[in-house]
Amino acid sequence: MSENSRIKLFGWEEGMQKVNLTLLQRYEFNIPLGIAKRNVDKLLNDEEVYLEFSDLEETLSFIEKAKNLGVSSITIM
């Protein structure tokens, strides 16, 4: 895996925990609040969201948490 890899988030399930997903992005990826909120808004508008990561283990943990919060599709690129 390259030094900088990405994941793609797409889609959401009814009841998605928007606030918790926003906070999860902030803490796991150190994303500013405004950008994290925009990412959630993009998901709600059926747009793709891309996040960069360097640690696969931490990213797998993020993926599991994000799916539990209501993101329907996450792909490692």
mmCIF file of the N, C-alpha and C atoms, coordinates in Angstrom:
data_MODEL
# 
_entry.id   MODEL 
# 
loop_
_atom_site.group_PDB 
_atom_site.id 
_atom_site.type_symbol 
_atom_site.label_atom_id 
_atom_site.label_alt_id 
_atom_site.label_comp_id 
_atom_site.label_asym_id 
_atom_site.label_entity_id 
_atom_site.label_seq_id 
_atom_site.pdbx_PDB_ins_code 
_atom_site.Cartn_x 
_atom_site.Cartn_y 
_atom_site.Cartn_z 
_atom_site.occupancy 
_atom_site.B_iso_or_equiv 
_atom_site.pdbx_formal_charge 
_atom_site.auth_seq_id 
_atom_site.auth_comp_id 
_atom_site.auth_asym_id 
_atom_site.auth_atom_id 
_atom_site.pdbx_PDB_model_num 
ATOM 1   N N  . MET A 1 1  ? 0.852   -1.178 0.000  1.00 0.00 ? 1  MET A N  1 
ATOM 2   C CA . MET A 1 1  ? 0.000   0.000  0.000  1.00 0.00 ? 1  MET A CA 1 
ATOM 3   C C  . MET A 1 1  ? 0.893   1.235  0.000  1.00 0.00 ? 1  MET A C  1 
ATOM 4   N N  . SER A 1 2  ? 0.508   2.227  -0.787 1.00 0.00 ? 2  SER A N  1 
ATOM 5   C CA . SER A 1 2  ? 1.306   3.439  -0.888 1.00 0.00 ? 2  SER A CA 1 
ATOM 6   C C  . SER A 1 2  ? 1.238   4.242  0.411  1.00 0.00 ? 2  SER A C  1 
ATOM 7   N N  . GLU A 1 3  ? 2.140   5.211  0.491  1.00 0.00 ? 3  GLU A N  1 
ATOM 8   C CA . GLU A 1 3  ? 2.206   6.025  1.702  1.00 0.00 ? 3  GLU A CA 1 
ATOM 9   C C  . GLU A 1 3  ? 0.898   6.793  1.932  1.00 0.00 ? 3  GLU A C  1 
ATOM 10  N N  . ASN A 1 4  ? 0.333   7.361  0.871  1.00 0.00 ? 4  ASN A N  1 
ATOM 11  C CA . ASN A 1 4  ? -0.940  8.066  0.976  1.00 0.00 ? 4  ASN A CA 1 
ATOM 12  C C  . ASN A 1 4  ? -1.990  7.295  0.193  1.00 0.00 ? 4  ASN A C  1 
ATOM 13  N N  . SER A 1 5  ? -2.941  6.747  0.895  1.00 0.00 ? 5  SER A N  1 
ATOM 14  C CA . SER A 1 5  ? -4.024  6.025  0.275  1.00 0.00 ? 5  SER A CA 1 
ATOM 15  C C  . SER A 1 5  ? -5.327  6.732  0.607  1.00 0.00 ? 5  SER A C  1 
ATOM 16  N N  . ARG A 1 6  ? -6.405  6.306  -0.048 1.00 0.00 ? 6  ARG A N  1 
ATOM 17  C CA . ARG A 1 6  ? -7.685  6.964  0.172  1.00 0.00 ? 6  ARG A CA 1 
ATOM 18  C C  . ARG A 1 6  ? -8.782  5.937  0.401  1.00 0.00 ? 6  ARG A C  1 
ATOM 19  N N  . ILE A 1 7  ? -9.818  6.415  1.055  1.00 0.00 ? 7  ILE A N  1 
ATOM 20  C CA . ILE A 1 7  ? -11.047 5.651  1.139  1.00 0.00 ? 7  ILE A CA 1 
ATOM 21  C C  . ILE A 1 7  ? -12.155 6.507  0.540  1.00 0.00 ? 7  ILE A C  1 
ATOM 22  N N  . LYS A 1 8  ? -13.142 5.816  -0.026 1.00 0.00 ? 8  LYS A N  1 
ATOM 23  C CA . LYS A 1 8  ? -14.299 6.500  -0.601 1.00 0.00 ? 8  LYS A CA 1 
ATOM 24  C C  . LYS A 1 8  ? -15.522 6.121  0.213  1.00 0.00 ? 8  LYS A C  1 
ATOM 25  N N  . LEU A 1 9  ? -16.242 7.121  0.678  1.00 0.00 ? 9  LEU A N  1 
ATOM 26  C CA . LEU A 1 9  ? -17.505 6.918  1.382  1.00 0.00 ? 9  LEU A CA 1 
ATOM 27  C C  . LEU A 1 9  ? -18.621 7.309  0.433  1.00 0.00 ? 9  LEU A C  1 
ATOM 28  N N  . PHE A 1 10 ? -19.680 6.498  0.413  1.00 0.00 ? 10 PHE A N  1 
ATOM 29  C CA . PHE A 1 10 ? -20.822 6.814  -0.429 1.00 0.00 ? 10 PHE A CA 1 
ATOM 30  C C  . PHE A 1 10 ? -22.077 6.198  0.165  1.00 0.00 ? 10 PHE A C  1 
ATOM 31  N N  . GLY A 1 11 ? -23.121 6.967  0.155  1.00 0.00 ? 11 GLY A N  1 
ATOM 32  C CA . GLY A 1 11 ? -24.416 6.475  0.595  1.00 0.00 ? 11 GLY A CA 1 
ATOM 33  C C  . GLY A 1 11 ? -24.582 6.510  2.095  1.00 0.00 ? 11 GLY A C  1 
ATOM 34  N N  . TRP A 1 12 ? -25.850 6.461  2.486  1.00 0.00 ? 12 TRP A N  1 
ATOM 35  C CA . TRP A 1 12 ? -26.170 6.518  3.910  1.00 0.00 ? 12 TRP A CA 1 
ATOM 36  C C  . TRP A 1 12 ? -27.438 5.726  4.154  1.00 0.00 ? 12 TRP A C  1 
ATOM 37  N N  . GLU A 1 13 ? -27.549 5.268  5.381  1.00 0.00 ? 13 GLU A N  1 
ATOM 38  C CA . GLU A 1 13 ? -28.722 4.512  5.805  1.00 0.00 ? 13 GLU A CA 1 
ATOM 39  C C  . GLU A 1 13 ? -29.617 5.429  6.629  1.00 0.00 ? 13 GLU A C  1 
ATOM 40  N N  . GLU A 1 14 ? -30.908 5.145  6.605  1.00 0.00 ? 14 GLU A N  1 
ATOM 41  C CA . GLU A 1 14 ? -31.832 5.926  7.414  1.00 0.00 ? 14 GLU A CA 1 
ATOM 42  C C  . GLU A 1 14 ? -31.397 5.873  8.878  1.00 0.00 ? 14 GLU A C  1 
ATOM 43  N N  . GLY A 1 15 ? -31.417 7.018  9.515  1.00 0.00 ? 15 GLY A N  1 
ATOM 44  C CA . GLY A 1 15 ? -30.993 7.086  10.907 1.00 0.00 ? 15 GLY A CA 1 
ATOM 45  C C  . GLY A 1 15 ? -29.502 7.317  11.072 1.00 0.00 ? 15 GLY A C  1 
ATOM 46  N N  . MET A 1 16 ? -28.808 7.641  9.969  1.00 0.00 ? 16 MET A N  1 
ATOM 47  C CA . MET A 1 16 ? -27.367 7.885  10.067 1.00 0.00 ? 16 MET A CA 1 
ATOM 48  C C  . MET A 1 16 ? -27.104 8.924  11.159 1.00 0.00 ? 16 MET A C  1 
ATOM 49  N N  . GLN A 1 17 ? -26.126 8.650  11.988 1.00 0.00 ? 17 GLN A N  1 
ATOM 50  C CA . GLN A 1 17 ? -25.777 9.526  13.107 1.00 0.00 ? 17 GLN A CA 1 
ATOM 51  C C  . GLN A 1 17 ? -24.824 10.613 12.614 1.00 0.00 ? 17 GLN A C  1 
ATOM 52  N N  . LYS A 1 18 ? -25.411 11.701 12.095 1.00 0.00 ? 18 LYS A N  1 
ATOM 53  C CA . LYS A 1 18 ? -24.653 12.751 11.419 1.00 0.00 ? 18 LYS A CA 1 
ATOM 54  C C  . LYS A 1 18 ? -23.644 13.435 12.336 1.00 0.00 ? 18 LYS A C  1 
ATOM 55  N N  . VAL A 1 19 ? -24.059 13.778 13.523 1.00 0.00 ? 19 VAL A N  1 
ATOM 56  C CA . VAL A 1 19 ? -23.155 14.481 14.443 1.00 0.00 ? 19 VAL A CA 1 
ATOM 57  C C  . VAL A 1 19 ? -21.989 13.569 14.825 1.00 0.00 ? 19 VAL A C  1 
ATOM 58  N N  . ASN A 1 20 ? -22.293 12.325 15.142 1.00 0.00 ? 20 ASN A N  1 
ATOM 59  C CA . ASN A 1 20 ? -21.224 11.392 15.527 1.00 0.00 ? 20 ASN A CA 1 
ATOM 60  C C  . ASN A 1 20 ? -20.278 11.115 14.360 1.00 0.00 ? 20 ASN A C  1 
ATOM 61  N N  . LEU A 1 21 ? -20.804 11.059 13.139 1.00 0.00 ? 21 LEU A N  1 
ATOM 62  C CA . LEU A 1 21 ? -19.948 10.854 11.978 1.00 0.00 ? 21 LEU A CA 1 
ATOM 63  C C  . LEU A 1 21 ? -19.052 12.071 11.751 1.00 0.00 ? 21 LEU A C  1 
ATOM 64  N N  . THR A 1 22 ? -19.587 13.248 11.967 1.00 0.00 ? 22 THR A N  1 
ATOM 65  C CA . THR A 1 22 ? -18.782 14.471 11.855 1.00 0.00 ? 22 THR A CA 1 
ATOM 66  C C  . THR A 1 22 ? -17.643 14.444 12.873 1.00 0.00 ? 22 THR A C  1 
ATOM 67  N N  . LEU A 1 23 ? -17.968 14.119 14.111 1.00 0.00 ? 23 LEU A N  1 
ATOM 68  C CA . LEU A 1 23 ? -16.941 14.064 15.158 1.00 0.00 ? 23 LEU A CA 1 
ATOM 69  C C  . LEU A 1 23 ? -15.925 12.964 14.902 1.00 0.00 ? 23 LEU A C  1 
ATOM 70  N N  . LEU A 1 24 ? -16.385 11.829 14.399 1.00 0.00 ? 24 LEU A N  1 
ATOM 71  C CA . LEU A 1 24 ? -15.468 10.728 14.096 1.00 0.00 ? 24 LEU A CA 1 
ATOM 72  C C  . LEU A 1 24 ? -14.421 11.164 13.079 1.00 0.00 ? 24 LEU A C  1 
ATOM 73  N N  . GLN A 1 25 ? -14.826 11.867 12.038 1.00 0.00 ? 25 GLN A N  1 
ATOM 74  C CA . GLN A 1 25 ? -13.869 12.355 11.039 1.00 0.00 ? 25 GLN A CA 1 
ATOM 75  C C  . GLN A 1 25 ? -12.869 13.316 11.668 1.00 0.00 ? 25 GLN A C  1 
ATOM 76  N N  . ARG A 1 26 ? -13.369 14.181 12.537 1.00 0.00 ? 26 ARG A N  1 
ATOM 77  C CA . ARG A 1 26 ? -12.491 15.155 13.187 1.00 0.00 ? 26 ARG A CA 1 
ATOM 78  C C  . ARG A 1 26 ? -11.407 14.464 13.996 1.00 0.00 ? 26 ARG A C  1 
ATOM 79  N N  . TYR A 1 27 ? -11.808 13.471 14.784 1.00 0.00 ? 27 TYR A N  1 
ATOM 80  C CA . TYR A 1 27 ? -10.855 12.830 15.685 1.00 0.00 ? 27 TYR A CA 1 
ATOM 81  C C  . TYR A 1 27 ? -9.969  11.809 14.982 1.00 0.00 ? 27 TYR A C  1 
ATOM 82  N N  . GLU A 1 28 ? -10.513 11.072 14.034 1.00 0.00 ? 28 GLU A N  1 
ATOM 83  C CA . GLU A 1 28 ? -9.727  10.020 13.374 1.00 0.00 ? 28 GLU A CA 1 
ATOM 84  C C  . GLU A 1 28 ? -8.826  10.573 12.268 1.00 0.00 ? 28 GLU A C  1 
ATOM 85  N N  . PHE A 1 29 ? -9.284  11.630 11.566 1.00 0.00 ? 29 PHE A N  1 
ATOM 86  C CA . PHE A 1 29 ? -8.526  12.158 10.434 1.00 0.00 ? 29 PHE A CA 1 
ATOM 87  C C  . PHE A 1 29 ? -8.052  13.588 10.654 1.00 0.00 ? 29 PHE A C  1 
ATOM 88  N N  . ASN A 1 30 ? -8.336  14.153 11.831 1.00 0.00 ? 30 ASN A N  1 
ATOM 89  C CA . ASN A 1 30 ? -7.911  15.510 12.162 1.00 0.00 ? 30 ASN A CA 1 
ATOM 90  C C  . ASN A 1 30 ? -8.422  16.525 11.136 1.00 0.00 ? 30 ASN A C  1 
ATOM 91  N N  . ILE A 1 31 ? -9.691  16.381 10.760 1.00 0.00 ? 31 ILE A N  1 
ATOM 92  C CA . ILE A 1 31 ? -10.327 17.249 9.773  1.00 0.00 ? 31 ILE A CA 1 
ATOM 93  C C  . ILE A 1 31 ? -11.024 18.391 10.510 1.00 0.00 ? 31 ILE A C  1 
ATOM 94  N N  . PRO A 1 32 ? -10.922 19.614 10.006 1.00 0.00 ? 32 PRO A N  1 
ATOM 95  C CA . PRO A 1 32 ? -11.646 20.727 10.629 1.00 0.00 ? 32 PRO A CA 1 
ATOM 96  C C  . PRO A 1 32 ? -13.156 20.475 10.633 1.00 0.00 ? 32 PRO A C  1 
ATOM 97  N N  . LEU A 1 33 ? -13.828 21.042 11.607 1.00 0.00 ? 33 LEU A N  1 
ATOM 98  C CA . LEU A 1 33 ? -15.263 20.827 11.783 1.00 0.00 ? 33 LEU A CA 1 
ATOM 99  C C  . LEU A 1 33 ? -16.060 21.152 10.521 1.00 0.00 ? 33 LEU A C  1 
ATOM 100 N N  . GLY A 1 34 ? -15.778 22.274 9.889  1.00 0.00 ? 34 GLY A N  1 
ATOM 101 C CA . GLY A 1 34 ? -16.523 22.671 8.700  1.00 0.00 ? 34 GLY A CA 1 
ATOM 102 C C  . GLY A 1 34 ? -16.408 21.667 7.569  1.00 0.00 ? 34 GLY A C  1 
ATOM 103 N N  . ILE A 1 35 ? -15.217 21.141 7.360  1.00 0.00 ? 35 ILE A N  1 
ATOM 104 C CA . ILE A 1 35 ? -15.005 20.161 6.291  1.00 0.00 ? 35 ILE A CA 1 
ATOM 105 C C  . ILE A 1 35 ? -15.684 18.847 6.642  1.00 0.00 ? 35 ILE A C  1 
ATOM 106 N N  . ALA A 1 36 ? -15.585 18.433 7.895  1.00 0.00 ? 36 ALA A N  1 
ATOM 107 C CA . ALA A 1 36 ? -16.232 17.190 8.320  1.00 0.00 ? 36 ALA A CA 1 
ATOM 108 C C  . ALA A 1 36 ? -17.747 17.282 8.132  1.00 0.00 ? 36 ALA A C  1 
ATOM 109 N N  . LYS A 1 37 ? -18.324 18.432 8.466  1.00 0.00 ? 37 LYS A N  1 
ATOM 110 C CA . LYS A 1 37 ? -19.765 18.628 8.288  1.00 0.00 ? 37 LYS A CA 1 
ATOM 111 C C  . LYS A 1 37 ? -20.127 18.614 6.800  1.00 0.00 ? 37 LYS A C  1 
ATOM 112 N N  . ARG A 1 38 ? -19.315 19.269 5.972  1.00 0.00 ? 38 ARG A N  1 
ATOM 113 C CA . ARG A 1 38 ? -19.559 19.257 4.517  1.00 0.00 ? 38 ARG A CA 1 
ATOM 114 C C  . ARG A 1 38 ? -19.510 17.841 3.964  1.00 0.00 ? 38 ARG A C  1 
ATOM 115 N N  . ASN A 1 39 ? -18.594 17.029 4.483  1.00 0.00 ? 39 ASN A N  1 
ATOM 116 C CA . ASN A 1 39 ? -18.515 15.635 4.038  1.00 0.00 ? 39 ASN A CA 1 
ATOM 117 C C  . ASN A 1 39 ? -19.814 14.893 4.343  1.00 0.00 ? 39 ASN A C  1 
ATOM 118 N N  . VAL A 1 40 ? -20.362 15.107 5.517  1.00 0.00 ? 40 VAL A N  1 
ATOM 119 C CA . VAL A 1 40 ? -21.626 14.467 5.886  1.00 0.00 ? 40 VAL A CA 1 
ATOM 120 C C  . VAL A 1 40 ? -22.741 14.984 4.975  1.00 0.00 ? 40 VAL A C  1 
ATOM 121 N N  . ASP A 1 41 ? -22.762 16.276 4.717  1.00 0.00 ? 41 ASP A N  1 
ATOM 122 C CA . ASP A 1 41 ? -23.768 16.840 3.813  1.00 0.00 ? 41 ASP A CA 1 
ATOM 123 C C  . ASP A 1 41 ? -23.651 16.239 2.418  1.00 0.00 ? 41 ASP A C  1 
ATOM 124 N N  . LYS A 1 42 ? -22.413 16.026 1.946  1.00 0.00 ? 42 LYS A N  1 
ATOM 125 C CA . LYS A 1 42 ? -22.217 15.394 0.644  1.00 0.00 ? 42 LYS A CA 1 
ATOM 126 C C  . LYS A 1 42 ? -22.823 13.994 0.623  1.00 0.00 ? 42 LYS A C  1 
ATOM 127 N N  . LEU A 1 43 ? -22.582 13.225 1.681  1.00 0.00 ? 43 LEU A N  1 
ATOM 128 C CA . LEU A 1 43 ? -23.159 11.883 1.743  1.00 0.00 ? 43 LEU A CA 1 
ATOM 129 C C  . LEU A 1 43 ? -24.674 11.949 1.650  1.00 0.00 ? 43 LEU A C  1 
ATOM 130 N N  . LEU A 1 44 ? -25.269 12.889 2.374  1.00 0.00 ? 44 LEU A N  1 
ATOM 131 C CA . LEU A 1 44 ? -26.728 13.034 2.367  1.00 0.00 ? 44 LEU A CA 1 
ATOM 132 C C  . LEU A 1 44 ? -27.256 13.446 0.997  1.00 0.00 ? 44 LEU A C  1 
ATOM 133 N N  . ASN A 1 45 ? -26.402 14.070 0.183  1.00 0.00 ? 45 ASN A N  1 
ATOM 134 C CA . ASN A 1 45 ? -26.769 14.467 -1.185 1.00 0.00 ? 45 ASN A CA 1 
ATOM 135 C C  . ASN A 1 45 ? -26.332 13.438 -2.222 1.00 0.00 ? 45 ASN A C  1 
ATOM 136 N N  . ASP A 1 46 ? -25.998 12.233 -1.751 1.00 0.00 ? 46 ASP A N  1 
ATOM 137 C CA . ASP A 1 46 ? -25.571 11.138 -2.626 1.00 0.00 ? 46 ASP A CA 1 
ATOM 138 C C  . ASP A 1 46 ? -24.332 11.471 -3.445 1.00 0.00 ? 46 ASP A C  1 
ATOM 139 N N  . GLU A 1 47 ? -23.407 12.203 -2.823 1.00 0.00 ? 47 GLU A N  1 
ATOM 140 C CA . GLU A 1 47 ? -22.116 12.495 -3.433 1.00 0.00 ? 47 GLU A CA 1 
ATOM 141 C C  . GLU A 1 47 ? -21.055 11.646 -2.745 1.00 0.00 ? 47 GLU A C  1 
ATOM 142 N N  . GLU A 1 48 ? -19.970 11.384 -3.459 1.00 0.00 ? 48 GLU A N  1 
ATOM 143 C CA . GLU A 1 48 ? -18.864 10.617 -2.893 1.00 0.00 ? 48 GLU A CA 1 
ATOM 144 C C  . GLU A 1 48 ? -17.981 11.517 -2.039 1.00 0.00 ? 48 GLU A C  1 
ATOM 145 N N  . VAL A 1 49 ? -17.419 10.937 -0.987 1.00 0.00 ? 49 VAL A N  1 
ATOM 146 C CA . VAL A 1 49 ? -16.484 11.639 -0.103 1.00 0.00 ? 49 VAL A CA 1 
ATOM 147 C C  . VAL A 1 49 ? -15.191 10.828 -0.075 1.00 0.00 ? 49 VAL A C  1 
ATOM 148 N N  . TYR A 1 50 ? -14.069 11.509 -0.242 1.00 0.00 ? 50 TYR A N  1 
ATOM 149 C CA . TYR A 1 50 ? -12.759 10.859 -0.210 1.00 0.00 ? 50 TYR A CA 1 
ATOM 150 C C  . TYR A 1 50 ? -11.967 11.365 0.992  1.00 0.00 ? 50 TYR A C  1 
ATOM 151 N N  . LEU A 1 51 ? -11.345 10.434 1.707  1.00 0.00 ? 51 LEU A N  1 
ATOM 152 C CA . LEU A 1 51 ? -10.484 10.772 2.838  1.00 0.00 ? 51 LEU A CA 1 
ATOM 153 C C  . LEU A 1 51 ? -9.140  10.086 2.628  1.00 0.00 ? 51 LEU A C  1 
ATOM 154 N N  . GLU A 1 52 ? -8.061  10.796 2.910  1.00 0.00 ? 52 GLU A N  1 
ATOM 155 C CA . GLU A 1 52 ? -6.721  10.226 2.791  1.00 0.00 ? 52 GLU A CA 1 
ATOM 156 C C  . GLU A 1 52 ? -6.270  9.664  4.129  1.00 0.00 ? 52 GLU A C  1 
ATOM 157 N N  . PHE A 1 53 ? -5.496  8.583  4.055  1.00 0.00 ? 53 PHE A N  1 
ATOM 158 C CA . PHE A 1 53 ? -4.973  7.980  5.277  1.00 0.00 ? 53 PHE A CA 1 
ATOM 159 C C  . PHE A 1 53 ? -3.596  7.414  5.021  1.00 0.00 ? 53 PHE A C  1 
ATOM 160 N N  . SER A 1 54 ? -2.862  7.189  6.095  1.00 0.00 ? 54 SER A N  1 
ATOM 161 C CA . SER A 1 54 ? -1.537  6.579  5.975  1.00 0.00 ? 54 SER A CA 1 
ATOM 162 C C  . SER A 1 54 ? -1.418  5.310  6.816  1.00 0.00 ? 54 SER A C  1 
ATOM 163 N N  . ASP A 1 55 ? -2.308  5.128  7.788  1.00 0.00 ? 55 ASP A N  1 
ATOM 164 C CA . ASP A 1 55 ? -2.244  3.958  8.661  1.00 0.00 ? 55 ASP A CA 1 
ATOM 165 C C  . ASP A 1 55 ? -3.446  3.058  8.394  1.00 0.00 ? 55 ASP A C  1 
ATOM 166 N N  . LEU A 1 56 ? -3.204  1.904  7.799  1.00 0.00 ? 56 LEU A N  1 
ATOM 167 C CA . LEU A 1 56 ? -4.284  1.009  7.403  1.00 0.00 ? 56 LEU A CA 1 
ATOM 168 C C  . LEU A 1 56 ? -5.082  0.506  8.602  1.00 0.00 ? 56 LEU A C  1 
ATOM 169 N N  . GLU A 1 57 ? -4.412  0.164  9.683  1.00 0.00 ? 57 GLU A N  1 
ATOM 170 C CA . GLU A 1 57 ? -5.100  -0.369 10.866 1.00 0.00 ? 57 GLU A CA 1 
ATOM 171 C C  . GLU A 1 57 ? -6.083  0.655  11.440 1.00 0.00 ? 57 GLU A C  1 
ATOM 172 N N  . GLU A 1 58 ? -5.640  1.909  11.566 1.00 0.00 ? 58 GLU A N  1 
ATOM 173 C CA . GLU A 1 58 ? -6.528  2.957  12.061 1.00 0.00 ? 58 GLU A CA 1 
ATOM 174 C C  . GLU A 1 58 ? -7.695  3.198  11.099 1.00 0.00 ? 58 GLU A C  1 
ATOM 175 N N  . THR A 1 59 ? -7.417  3.099  9.816  1.00 0.00 ? 59 THR A N  1 
ATOM 176 C CA . THR A 1 59 ? -8.461  3.310  8.819  1.00 0.00 ? 59 THR A CA 1 
ATOM 177 C C  . THR A 1 59 ? -9.499  2.200  8.863  1.00 0.00 ? 59 THR A C  1 
ATOM 178 N N  . LEU A 1 60 ? -9.067  0.974  9.059  1.00 0.00 ? 60 LEU A N  1 
ATOM 179 C CA . LEU A 1 60 ? -10.027 -0.129 9.182  1.00 0.00 ? 60 LEU A CA 1 
ATOM 180 C C  . LEU A 1 60 ? -10.925 0.072  10.387 1.00 0.00 ? 60 LEU A C  1 
ATOM 181 N N  . SER A 1 61 ? -10.369 0.602  11.461 1.00 0.00 ? 61 SER A N  1 
ATOM 182 C CA . SER A 1 61 ? -11.166 0.924  12.642 1.00 0.00 ? 61 SER A CA 1 
ATOM 183 C C  . SER A 1 61 ? -12.183 2.019  12.309 1.00 0.00 ? 61 SER A C  1 
ATOM 184 N N  . PHE A 1 62 ? -11.749 3.048  11.574 1.00 0.00 ? 62 PHE A N  1 
ATOM 185 C CA . PHE A 1 62 ? -12.652 4.121  11.159 1.00 0.00 ? 62 PHE A CA 1 
ATOM 186 C C  . PHE A 1 62 ? -13.793 3.562  10.303 1.00 0.00 ? 62 PHE A C  1 
ATOM 187 N N  . ILE A 1 63 ? -13.465 2.679  9.372  1.00 0.00 ? 63 ILE A N  1 
ATOM 188 C CA . ILE A 1 63 ? -14.474 2.104  8.476  1.00 0.00 ? 63 ILE A CA 1 
ATOM 189 C C  . ILE A 1 63 ? -15.545 1.381  9.280  1.00 0.00 ? 63 ILE A C  1 
ATOM 190 N N  . GLU A 1 64 ? -15.136 0.579  10.222 1.00 0.00 ? 64 GLU A N  1 
ATOM 191 C CA . GLU A 1 64 ? -16.098 -0.149 11.056 1.00 0.00 ? 64 GLU A CA 1 
ATOM 192 C C  . GLU A 1 64 ? -17.003 0.815  11.820 1.00 0.00 ? 64 GLU A C  1 
ATOM 193 N N  . LYS A 1 65 ? -16.406 1.845  12.404 1.00 0.00 ? 65 LYS A N  1 
ATOM 194 C CA . LYS A 1 65 ? -17.187 2.822  13.166 1.00 0.00 ? 65 LYS A CA 1 
ATOM 195 C C  . LYS A 1 65 ? -18.142 3.591  12.256 1.00 0.00 ? 65 LYS A C  1 
ATOM 196 N N  . ALA A 1 66 ? -17.659 4.002  11.076 1.00 0.00 ? 66 ALA A N  1 
ATOM 197 C CA . ALA A 1 66 ? -18.497 4.770  10.151 1.00 0.00 ? 66 ALA A CA 1 
ATOM 198 C C  . ALA A 1 66 ? -19.682 3.941  9.662  1.00 0.00 ? 66 ALA A C  1 
ATOM 199 N N  . LYS A 1 67 ? -19.457 2.669  9.412  1.00 0.00 ? 67 LYS A N  1 
ATOM 200 C CA . LYS A 1 67 ? -20.569 1.805  8.996  1.00 0.00 ? 67 LYS A CA 1 
ATOM 201 C C  . LYS A 1 67 ? -21.589 1.666  10.123 1.00 0.00 ? 67 LYS A C  1 
ATOM 202 N N  . ASN A 1 68 ? -21.104 1.573  11.348 1.00 0.00 ? 68 ASN A N  1 
ATOM 203 C CA . ASN A 1 68 ? -22.019 1.486  12.491 1.00 0.00 ? 68 ASN A CA 1 
ATOM 204 C C  . ASN A 1 68 ? -22.820 2.772  12.679 1.00 0.00 ? 68 ASN A C  1 
ATOM 205 N N  . LEU A 1 69 ? -22.286 3.895  12.186 1.00 0.00 ? 69 LEU A N  1 
ATOM 206 C CA . LEU A 1 69 ? -22.987 5.175  12.293 1.00 0.00 ? 69 LEU A CA 1 
ATOM 207 C C  . LEU A 1 69 ? -23.947 5.423  11.134 1.00 0.00 ? 69 LEU A C  1 
ATOM 208 N N  . GLY A 1 70 ? -23.892 4.560  10.115 1.00 0.00 ? 70 GLY A N  1 
ATOM 209 C CA . GLY A 1 70 ? -24.868 4.673  9.039  1.00 0.00 ? 70 GLY A CA 1 
ATOM 210 C C  . GLY A 1 70 ? -24.338 4.963  7.650  1.00 0.00 ? 70 GLY A C  1 
ATOM 211 N N  . VAL A 1 71 ? -23.025 4.943  7.449  1.00 0.00 ? 71 VAL A N  1 
ATOM 212 C CA . VAL A 1 71 ? -22.491 5.075  6.089  1.00 0.00 ? 71 VAL A CA 1 
ATOM 213 C C  . VAL A 1 71 ? -22.675 3.720  5.413  1.00 0.00 ? 71 VAL A C  1 
ATOM 214 N N  . SER A 1 72 ? -23.276 3.724  4.215  1.00 0.00 ? 72 SER A N  1 
ATOM 215 C CA . SER A 1 72 ? -23.632 2.431  3.618  1.00 0.00 ? 72 SER A CA 1 
ATOM 216 C C  . SER A 1 72 ? -22.521 1.801  2.782  1.00 0.00 ? 72 SER A C  1 
ATOM 217 N N  . SER A 1 73 ? -21.613 2.598  2.234  1.00 0.00 ? 73 SER A N  1 
ATOM 218 C CA . SER A 1 73 ? -20.570 2.022  1.374  1.00 0.00 ? 73 SER A CA 1 
ATOM 219 C C  . SER A 1 73 ? -19.241 2.730  1.604  1.00 0.00 ? 73 SER A C  1 
ATOM 220 N N  . ILE A 1 74 ? -18.212 1.939  1.909  1.00 0.00 ? 74 ILE A N  1 
ATOM 221 C CA . ILE A 1 74 ? -16.859 2.488  2.091  1.00 0.00 ? 74 ILE A CA 1 
ATOM 222 C C  . ILE A 1 74 ? -15.896 1.579  1.350  1.00 0.00 ? 74 ILE A C  1 
ATOM 223 N N  . THR A 1 75 ? -15.070 2.192  0.499  1.00 0.00 ? 75 THR A N  1 
ATOM 224 C CA . THR A 1 75 ? -14.134 1.442  -0.314 1.00 0.00 ? 75 THR A CA 1 
ATOM 225 C C  . THR A 1 75 ? -12.725 1.957  -0.066 1.00 0.00 ? 75 THR A C  1 
ATOM 226 N N  . ILE A 1 76 ? -11.773 1.048  0.123  1.00 0.00 ? 76 ILE A N  1 
ATOM 227 C CA . ILE A 1 76 ? -10.356 1.416  0.211  1.00 0.00 ? 76 ILE A CA 1 
ATOM 228 C C  . ILE A 1 76 ? -9.829  1.468  -1.216 1.00 0.00 ? 76 ILE A C  1 
ATOM 229 N N  . MET A 1 77 ? -9.160  2.566  -1.521 1.00 0.00 ? 77 MET A N  1 
ATOM 230 C CA . MET A 1 77 ? -8.668  2.766  -2.893 1.00 0.00 ? 77 MET A CA 1 
ATOM 231 C C  . MET A 1 77 ? -7.164  2.647  -2.955 1.00 0.00 ? 77 MET A C  1 
# 
